[in-house]
Amino acid sequence: MPTTKITIVGSGIAGLATAVSLHAAGFDRVTVYEADPAVRSLGLGLNILPNAVRELAELGLLDELRHRAVRTRELAMYNPHGDLVWREDRGTHAGYGWPQLSISRSRLVAVLAAEARRRLGDDAVVTDARLVGLDHGPGGPRGVFTDRHGATRTVETDVLLCADGIRSTARSLLYPDEGPPLTNGTTLYRGTAWADEFLTGDSMVVLGDDRRRLVLYPIERDAEKRRALVNWVAAFPDGDGDGDGGTHRRPVGAADSREVILRQFGRWSPPGTDLTSLLKDTEDIQRYPMTDRDPIPRWTFGNVTLVGDAAHAMYPAGSNGATQAVIDARVLAWHLAAHPDVGEALRAYEAERRPQMTELQASARSMGPERVITLAHQRAPGGFDDVRDVFGEEELARISHDFAVTGRFDQEWVNTRPSLTVSPSRVPVARPDSRSAE
């Protein structure tokens, strides 16, 4: 299959990680098509869990990524009063062979795009090419792309991999009756600002009750000044005073957004953080609904398949969006190298990944490990002196561990599973996956 022509739709994390992974697996006829006039290295903070960091390390990207990332040391969850509900080590501090990285999305995309071009050539990423049609018939897949001036081109290929995000055009063509992404009635506000370090300096903090969440974590550090670029997220139900049915008008601009957020969280006690100052120093505040997609019964149609959010968009609970996109990319590349038939390879990729992601999507809808915060509020809304009065022995650890097992990022599995790297002879290392057969 060295001559296999592979076309990727979308130059986000999933698409670029797939391009790099395919080249590492021996494929060099790979082209990425991006709808925008340039590869957009936009976005705020995200977390890459150790299972995906392992894959990026095997692609030779870890040193470049951690140069401007934070190696997350711990996850700490609190109620609004500042009472600690649950704390756990993360990354290498938890015994993983690889760190957890908190990083800006723009940095991750820039590194992946540069690596894709280095490996495949500058012409491997084609911009201003929006997918508007596809054919997955027996004659081989064809994608129809249009530019901003309306000119179209038809690309005939051996494999069409669709990594065009939660609002995937490819998915809408395969499932024309599905409709737009689903919302759970929660509004997210997001931003970044430089602030003093809090807790260990490498901590990720989540505060919440049964309706609201406040998340803070550093994505870049200035060690000399003990300052950090803090990514923050504030989430609460529509209509709770932000103009979507509440008593206040919809916010317009950063000043209005700050006012709305402080009405919700101004009396909360995030550890070591002055929330008012953090919001004041945030120049750009983004606002959008929390959305996901229902699981679908099939990703693969002939020699066409879905990757990343196009296949399994989920709520941002448990840091799995970018993480699972990277894992998709590596598993897909491995199967394409392992199977002589493209269709068989894509079906094997789907058989391994889709059941796992369907389960993880459901778990994310129950807010994954953050469920402990909801339970803490329901059991002790006024706070507590000792968390052991609220939770039974080992209950908190079990919730966190079960979510990790669901997403295949528990320590034992990440550290011991067979590699997804293809050998120089293009013979993939055997990697029996007992979990995917359960």
N, C-alpha and C positions, 0 to 999 in steps of 0.2 A: 503493500500500500504506500510506498514512498512517493508515488506520483499522484496520489489522491488529491483532488482539488477540494479545499474546504473553505466555505464562506461563512462568516460570522456576522450576525446582525447586532449592532450595539457595541459601543466602546466604553461602557462602564466597567466596573470591577469584574463582573462575570465574563464579559466578552474579551477583555484584555487578558485576564488570567487564563482563559481558555486558549487564546492565541499563543501565549508564552508556553503553556503546558503542552500544547500540540507540537510546537517546535522542539521542546525538550524530549518529546517522545519520538522524534524522528520525522515529523511532517514539516515540509518547507513550502508547500503551495497553500498558504493560509492568507486570507484577506479579510480584514475587518471593515464593515461599512457602518458609518455613523451618520445619523440624520442631520446633526448640527453642522455648521460651517467649520467647526474646529472641535477637537476633543476637549470636552469640558471638564476641567479639573476643579469642579465646584463642590460645595458641600461643607458640612461642619465636621464634628467629631464622630468617630466610630471605634469599636473595639474588635480586635482580631483575636479569637481564642487560640489556645496553644495547638489545637488540631490543625487549624489553618496556617498558623505560623510555622509549624513543621513543614507544611507543603511549600511555603514561600522560601524557607531555608533550603529545602532540597532543590529549589529552582535557582539558588544563589542570590536571593534578594534580601536576606535578613539584615546583613550589615548596612545596606543602603537604607532600609526602612527604619531601623531603630536609631539611626543617626538623628532623626528629628521626631521621635516618638517617645512615649513614656512606657516603661516596663511596669505594668500595673501590679502592685504588690498585694492589694487586698480589696475585697468588696465588703462594705459595711452598710447595713440597712437599719434605719431608724424610724420611729414614729414621729409625728409633728412636734412632739415635746422635746425631742432630742434624746429619747431613751433608746439605747441600742437594742435592737431586736435580734440581729444575727450578724456575725462577722466571719469571714473565711479568707484564708490565704488564696492567692491567685498565681498562675503561671509557675515559674521556677520555685517560688516560695512555697507552693503547694506540692512540690515534688514532680512537676512536669519536666520533661526534658527540654521544653521550649517555653519562652515567656508568653504572657498575654500582652498585646500591644494596644495602647490607646493612641490614636493617630488621627490627623485630619484626613477626610476623604480625598481632598485635593492632593495631598501628598501621596497617598496610596495610588491614585489614578495616574499621577505624573510618573511615578516609578514604573508602574506596569506599562504605560504607553511607551516610555523610553526603552524599556527592555524589549517590548514587542518590535519596535522599529530597529533596534540593534540586531536582533536575531533574524528578522524577516525582511528588513529593508524599509526605507521610508515610504515606499508605495504600498506597503502592507496595510496601512490604515487610510481608508478613503473616506473623506468627509463630504458633507453636503449631499448625502445619498440616503434618502428616506425610503424605507420599505413600504410599498403600497400594494403589492400582490405577490402571491407565491403559488407554486404548483408542486405538489408532492406525488405526482403520478409515477407510473412505472418507467417512464423515459428518463428519470432522474430529476432532481429538484431544480426549479428555476425561481429566482427572485426578481421581482420588478422593482426598480428604485427610481425615484425622481429627485431632481435637485430643486433649489428654491426658485428657479426660473421656469419650472415646469417640464424641463427636458427629462426624458425617461431612458433607462437602459435596462436590458434584461440580462441577468447573469445566470449562465448555466454552470452547474457545479455538481460534484459528486456527493457532497454533504452540506446541508444547510443547518447551522446551529443558531438558534434565535435567543439572544441574550439582551433583549431590548426592554427589560424592566417591568415594573408593575403595570404600566399602561401599554404593554406589548402589542404592537400592531400584528405581529405574527400570531400571537395567541388569539387575537380578535378574529383573524382570518380562519383559524382552525376551529374556533368556538364562536361563531358569529352571534349567537343568542345570549352570550354570557353577560354583557353589559359592563359598566365601569367597575372599578375597585369598590369594595364594601367598606363602610365606616362603622365604627362601634359607638359613634356619638361623642368621641373625645377629641378635643382640640389640643394640638401640640404647639408650644412656643419654644424656639431654639435660638441659641446664640453662643458666641465666645467672647471672652474678655480676659485680659491679664489681671491677675490678682495674687495676693499672698498665698503661699502653699498652705494646705490644711492637712491635718492628721499626719500620715507618714510622708506626704509630698507625692506619693505614688498611689493614692487611695481613690477608689471609685465609691461614691456615696449615693445611696437612694433613700429618700424619705417619702413617707406616704401614709394615707389612711385608707378607707375603703373606696374612695372615689378619685383621689388626686395623687400625683407623683411629682417629685422634684429630684432630678438626677444631676450630679456634678462629678466631673472627673477631668484631670489635666491631660492635654494632648501634646504639650510641649513645655519644656522647663528652661528657666534661666537659673542654673544652680548657684551662681555667684550672688545673685540678688534674692535668692529664695523666692522667686516668683514663678508663676505657671500660667500658661494659656489654658483657661478653664472652659471646657465645653459644658453647657448647662441645658437642661430640658425641663420644661414645666408643662404638665399635662393635667387637664381637668375636663369634666363633662361639658358639652355644648349647653349654653343657656345659663351657666353659673356666672352670669354677670359679664359676659364678653360680647353681648350683642346678638347672640343666636337664640333669642327667646327670653333672655333675662331682662333685667331692668336697665341695663346700660347699653349704649350704642356699640356697634362693632368697632374695634380699635383701628385707627388709621395712623400708621407711622410708629416709630419706636417709642415716642413719649406715651402715646395711648396704650401701647402694649405693656410698657413698664407699669403703668397704673393698674391695668387689669391683673397682671401677675401679682403685684403686691397686695391687691385686694384678696387674692386667694392664699398667698403664701407669706405675707408680710410678718405674721406672728410666729412663723415656724422657726425652728432652731437648727439650721444646718451647721455641723461642727466646724469651727474655725473659719467660718465664711460670713462676711457681711453681704447679705443678699441685695440690699438696696444699692450698695456701692458697685457690686458686680453688674447689676442691671444698668446702672447709670453709665458704666464704662463699656457697655455693649453697644456698638454703633449700629449694627444691623440685626434686627430681631425678625426671624422668620416665623410664619404662622401657617399651619395647615392641619387638616384632619388626620387622625390616625386611621390608616386603611390597611386592608390585606385582601387576599383572594381566597375563595373557597378552593379546597383541593379538587383537582380534576382527575378523571379516571385514566387519562392517557396523555403522555407527553410526546410520544414518538409517532410520526406518520411517515412511513416509508423511510427515506433518508433525511428526514427533517426531525429535529427535536428541540425542546425548550431547555434553557439553562438559567439558573439564578432566579431572580424575582419573577421573570416571565413564567417560570414553572411553579414557584412555591412562595410567593410573597407572603410575609407573615408580620405580625405586630412586633415592634422593637422591644421585645422582652427577652433578656438573656443574651444579648449581643450576638445574634445569629445571622443577621442579614449578609454582611460581607463575608463572614466566616463560612457559611454554607455555599456561597457563590464560589469561593476558592476551592472548596472540597468538590463541588460539582465539576469544575474545570479539570481537576486532576483525575478524578474517577473517569470522566468522559474520555480524556486523552489516553488513559491506560487501556480502556476497553477498545478504543479504536486501534491501538497498537496490538492488542492481544487477539483480536478476531479478524480473520481474513475477509469476512463479509461485513460491509458497512451497516446494513440493516440489523444484522445479528449483534454488532457492537453497540448500536444505539439502544436496542431492546435490552441488552445486558446492563447498560448504564442505567436505564430507567428502572429495571427490576431491582437494582441495588439501591438507588437513591429515592425513588418516589415513595415507597412505603415508609421510609425513615422520615422524609420531609412532611408527609401527611400527618404523621404522629406529632412531629415537632410543631407544625402549624396549630394543631389543636391545643398543645401545651402552651404555646405562646398566647393563645386567646384567653387562657386562665392566668396569664401574666407570669408563667414560668416560676423561677425562684422568688420573684417579687410577691408571690402569693402569701408569703409569711407576713408581709406588712399588712395586707388586708385582714388576715386572721388575727394579728395582734390588735388591730383597731376594733374588730368585732368583739373580741374577748375582753379588751381593756381599753375602752375609748378614752378614758381619762388619764391613761399612762400607767406605769407600774414602777415599783422599786426593784424587783427582781424578775427577770424574764422567765425564770423557772416556775414562777407562779402562774404563768400564762400558757406555757408550752410544756408538754410532757418530755421526758428524757429522750433524746435522739430524734425528736420529731422534726426540728428545724434542719438538722443535717440530712435527714432522709429526703425532705422536699428538694433540697439542693442537689443531692446525689441522683435522685430519680430523673430530674430534668437533664442533668449531664449525660446520663445513660441514654435517654431518649435522643439527644442530639449527637451521640457518639463522640462526646468530648470529655468523658470521665478519664481520670488519670491513667488507670491501668490500660485502657484501650488505646489511648493516644501514644503511650510510651512503648507499647509492645506489638502493635499491629504491623503486618508486613508493609513494606514501602510501596508507594505508588510510582516510584521512579522506574523508567524503562532503561534497561541495560544498553551499553553502546552497540551491542549486536542486534538491538531491536527485539530482543526476546524478553518480554515482561517477567519480572520476578514473580513467582507463584505467590498469590496472596489470598488464601482461603479466608472467607469472611463468614464465620459461623453465625454472626449476629444477623446478617442479611437473610439467612436461611431459617431464622427462627419464626 
